[in-house]
Amino acid sequence: MTEPIRCTWAGMSDPMYLAYHDKEWGRPLKGDDAVFERVSLEAFQSGLSWLTILRKRENFRAAFDGFSIAKVAAYTEEDVERLLGDAGIIRNRAKIEAAVANARAALDLPGGLSELVWRHADPDAPAPRTMADVPAVTPGSKALAKELKKHGFTFVGPTTAYALMQAIGLVNDHLEDCIARTW
């Protein structure tokens, strides 16, 4: 029996990565707190492997009060110091402060964060045949990053915005023959 075809980035060695690829990445995710979690984790991932973030995701959820926008927006400098001391997460001051600032910005969004992000969905993007067909940045991710920054978000450049778009299903970048392409 042959192995199912998967996107090459999923690898075959880590069950957590395979499960994320097969059951989560690219599937539509909505809701302000859920999208805020992903915006935050994509920022924390910057410069690191996504597998590192996956392995620490439950620690992040505990440390950041389940990524409740209202709770994180109320964080003080004391909370930032607490997070800097938490070995279960990525202890990067700029990224932690960005998560707090982004929660505060999300509170002020008319219609909410999920609605703003989903305005940039591109469900008709062509299915990539190879990983070379998957862009790192698109006009849509540039527009999303620009709009988020306009509302006060930080650590959300076009590449991070595109990774978010892929992760939460605004685009379906599973390869054409990938088992997770159709859900």
NORQUIQUI-V592071 format. One line per field, one symbol per residue. psi: psi as a letter, one per 30 degrees, with the letter a starting at -180 (. if undefined). burial: 1 if it has 16 or more other ideal C-beta (glycine too) atoms within 10 Angstrom, else 0. A space follows every 50 residues. Layout:
psi->???
burial->???
This chain:
psi->klklklkfffagfjeeeeeeeefekfkkklkeeeeeeeeeeeeefjflke eeeefgeeeeeeehhghjeeeefgkleeeeeeeffjffajijeeeeeeee eeeeeeegkkfleeeeeffgkifgkkkkelfffjlfkleeeeeeeeeeee ggklhileeeeeeeeeeggfljgklegkfgek.
burial->00000110010000001001110011001001101111111111110001 00110110010011101010011010001000100100110100111111 11111100100111011101100010010000011001011101101100 001111111111111111111111100101100
